Amino acid sequence: MLRVELATQLVRIRTLIAMAFLAAVPVMAGLSFARYAGHRNGNQSGLFGASPYSALNHTMASLEFIMPLLLPIIVALLAAVIASADRDWGILRYLYVAPITRARLLTAKLAAVGIATTLALACVLAAGFVTGLAIFGWHPFHRIGSADLTTGDAIARALSASGYTLLCMLSMAAIAFTLGLLLPHGAEALAAAVAFVVAASILNGQPALHALAVVLPVHYWQNWVGLFDPDGTANLTTGVLVQVATVVLCTAVSLAVARRRDPAA
């Protein structure tokens, strides 16, 4: 079942185009910053300002740029489609007749969502690193206003940031997947997931609504940036707990829906 899900979803034109968009952003950013190679990116600060200093700098800057909106939208697209495709195509009832148990089908779909989410993040990281290596070269990780990181420390922090981002995107995928099972069509699930990301981002930017924003997983998505902040350290524990809770809750809801809902509904 997992092989079928991957074969029918990951090689589709829309999936390939979505992955290409993710990879294109770091490439275009690298080309636009090429004139600053080895120097600060204009008046920018933080990861954006240090992007032209090295391949790893550019990789992390690309991730920070693409993380708030484009990456979760692509992840939501993949998850919503995987959840709803069989029902949209009108073949879900026939899968159960095959016979394929609902639990087995759900497990395969969840595994496919996890793999698709990982590949989406890998596209960003790989494109950012390869572009940075070609344009800026391999140099120590530079931090504006602080000492450079050693190679080992920089790689360890980059891996921690990537792992945390993957967990955050899995929580977004879980939300979109659940919506894909609940709503009649995949397009509706995608629209609802995108609306959630946009609305949560707006709430997150309003200090008066802080009490509401902190219960949403989106509030913690950029916490990993603190790993590279010379003035502080990242507190990822709360973010990890919120993302895990989101994944567990959405998975439980998905399982309940898959077990009880008429496959033609």
C-alpha positions in Angstrom: 0.0 0.0 0.0 2.8 2.4 0.8 4.5 1.7 -2.5 1.2 2.4 -4.3 0.6 5.7 -2.4 4.1 6.9 -3.2 3.9 5.8 -6.9 0.5 7.5 -7.4 1.2 10.8 -5.6 4.9 11.6 -5.5 5.5 11.2 -9.3 2.4 13.3 -10.3 3.1 16.5 -12.2 1.7 18.7 -9.5 3.9 17.2 -6.9 7.0 17.6 -9.1 6.1 21.2 -9.8 5.6 21.9 -6.1 9.0 20.4 -5.3 10.6 22.4 -8.1 9.1 25.6 -6.6 10.6 24.8 -3.2 14.0 24.2 -4.8 13.8 27.3 -7.0 13.5 29.7 -4.1 17.0 29.1 -2.6 18.5 29.0 -6.1 17.1 32.4 -7.1 18.0 33.9 -3.7 21.6 32.7 -4.1 21.8 34.2 -7.6 20.4 37.5 -6.4 22.9 37.6 -3.5 25.9 36.5 -5.6 27.4 40.0 -5.7 27.6 40.0 -1.9 29.6 36.8 -1.7 31.8 36.9 1.4 30.1 40.0 2.7 27.0 41.1 4.5 23.8 41.1 2.5 23.1 44.8 2.3 21.6 46.1 5.6 20.0 42.8 6.5 20.6 41.2 9.9 20.4 37.7 11.3 20.5 34.8 9.0 19.4 36.8 6.0 22.3 39.3 6.4 24.8 36.5 6.8 23.5 34.4 3.9 26.3 35.2 1.4 29.1 34.1 3.8 29.0 30.3 3.2 26.9 27.4 1.9 25.6 26.6 5.3 24.7 30.2 6.0 22.7 30.3 2.7 21.0 27.0 3.6 19.7 28.2 6.9 18.7 31.6 5.5 16.7 29.8 2.8 15.0 27.7 5.4 14.0 30.7 7.5 12.7 32.5 4.4 10.6 29.6 3.0 9.4 28.2 6.3 6.6 30.6 7.4 4.4 30.2 4.3 5.5 28.4 1.1 6.8 25.2 2.8 3.7 24.6 4.9 1.5 25.3 1.9 3.3 22.7 -0.2 3.2 20.2 2.7 -0.5 20.9 3.2 -1.0 20.3 -0.6 0.7 16.9 -0.4 -1.0 15.8 2.8 -4.5 16.8 1.7 -4.1 15.1 -1.7 -2.9 11.9 -0.2 -5.8 11.9 2.3 -8.6 12.6 -0.2 -7.4 11.3 -3.5 -9.0 7.9 -3.3 -12.4 9.4 -2.4 -12.1 12.1 -5.0 -11.4 9.4 -7.6 -14.3 7.3 -6.4 -12.3 4.2 -5.7 -12.1 4.2 -1.9 -15.0 1.7 -1.5 -13.4 -0.7 -4.0 -10.1 -0.6 -2.0 -12.0 -1.8 1.1 -13.6 -4.6 -1.0 -10.1 -5.7 -2.2 -9.9 -6.4 0.8 -7.8 -3.7 2.4 -8.5 -2.8 6.0 -9.1 0.8 6.9 -6.3 0.7 9.5 -3.8 -0.6 6.8 -4.9 2.0 4.3 -4.6 4.8 6.9 -1.2 3.6 8.0 0.1 3.6 4.4 -1.3 7.0 3.8 0.3 8.4 7.0 3.6 6.9 6.1 3.4 8.4 2.6 2.6 11.8 4.2 5.7 11.5 6.4 7.9 10.7 3.4 6.4 13.4 1.3 7.0 16.0 4.1 10.5 14.9 4.5 11.2 15.2 0.8 9.7 18.7 0.7 12.1 19.8 3.4 15.0 18.0 1.8 14.4 19.9 -1.4 14.8 23.2 0.4 17.9 22.1 2.3 19.6 20.5 -0.7 18.9 23.4 -3.1 20.1 25.9 -0.5 23.3 24.0 0.3 24.2 23.2 -3.4 23.5 26.7 -4.5 25.4 28.2 -1.5 28.3 25.8 -2.1 28.5 26.8 -5.8 28.2 30.6 -5.3 29.6 31.3 -1.8 31.8 28.2 -1.1 32.4 26.3 2.1 33.5 28.7 4.9 32.9 28.9 8.7 29.3 29.7 9.6 29.2 33.5 10.1 27.1 35.3 12.7 26.7 39.0 12.5 27.8 40.6 15.7 29.4 37.5 17.1 32.2 35.0 16.5 31.9 32.4 13.7 30.8 28.9 14.6 33.1 26.0 14.3 32.3 23.5 11.6 31.1 20.9 14.0 29.0 23.3 16.0 27.4 24.7 12.9 26.5 21.3 11.5 25.1 20.2 14.8 22.9 23.3 15.0 21.9 23.0 11.4 20.8 19.4 12.0 18.9 20.4 15.1 17.1 23.2 13.1 16.3 20.8 10.3 14.9 18.1 12.7 12.8 20.7 14.5 11.5 22.1 11.2 10.6 18.6 10.1 8.6 18.0 13.2 6.8 21.3 12.7 5.9 20.4 9.1 4.7 17.0 10.2 2.2 18.8 12.5 1.1 20.9 9.5 0.8 17.7 7.4 -1.3 16.0 10.2 -3.7 19.0 10.2 -4.0 19.0 6.4 -4.4 15.2 6.3 -7.2 15.3 8.9 -9.0 18.0 6.9 -8.6 15.8 3.8 -10.5 13.0 5.5 -13.1 15.3 7.1 -14.0 17.5 4.1 -15.7 16.2 0.9 -12.9 17.2 -1.5 -9.2 17.6 -1.4 -9.4 21.2 -2.8 -11.5 22.2 0.2 -9.1 20.6 2.6 -6.2 22.4 1.0 -8.1 25.7 1.1 -8.9 25.2 4.8 -5.3 24.3 5.6 -3.9 27.3 3.8 -6.5 29.5 5.6 -5.3 28.0 8.9 -1.7 28.9 8.2 -2.5 32.4 7.1 -4.9 33.1 10.0 -2.5 31.6 12.6 0.4 33.7 11.2 -1.8 36.9 11.5 -2.7 36.0 15.0 0.9 35.3 15.8 1.8 38.8 14.8 -0.8 40.5 17.1 0.6 41.0 20.6 -3.0 41.5 21.9 -3.9 38.0 20.8 -0.8 36.3 22.2 -2.8 34.1 24.6 -4.6 32.6 21.6 -1.5 32.3 19.4 0.5 30.3 21.9 -1.9 27.3 21.6 -1.4 27.1 17.9 1.6 25.1 16.4 2.4 27.9 14.0 3.5 30.1 16.9 6.6 27.9 17.5 7.7 27.2 13.9 10.5 29.8 13.8 11.9 29.0 17.3 14.9 27.2 15.7 16.3 30.5 14.5 17.5 31.1 18.1 20.1 28.3 17.6 22.1 30.8 15.5 21.3 33.9 17.5 24.4 35.4 19.2 22.3 37.0 21.9 20.4 34.0 23.1 19.6 30.3 22.7 16.6 28.6 21.3 14.0 27.2 23.6 12.6 24.3 21.5 11.1 22.2 24.3 7.6 23.8 24.3 7.6 23.9 20.5 8.4 20.2 20.3 5.6 19.3 22.8 3.0 21.4 20.9 4.0 19.8 17.6 3.9 16.3 19.0 0.5 17.0 20.6 -0.8 18.3 17.3 0.4 15.2 15.4 -1.0 12.8 18.1 -4.4 14.6 18.2 -4.8 14.8 14.4 -3.8 11.1 14.0 -6.4 10.1 16.6 -9.1 12.1 14.8 -8.0 10.6 11.4 -8.2 7.1 12.8 -11.7 7.7 14.2 -12.9 9.2 10.9 -11.4 6.4 8.8 -13.0 3.7 11.0 -16.5 5.2 11.1 -17.1 7.2 7.9 -18.8 5.8 4.9 -16.0 5.6 2.2 -18.3 7.1 -0.4 -19.2 10.1 1.8 
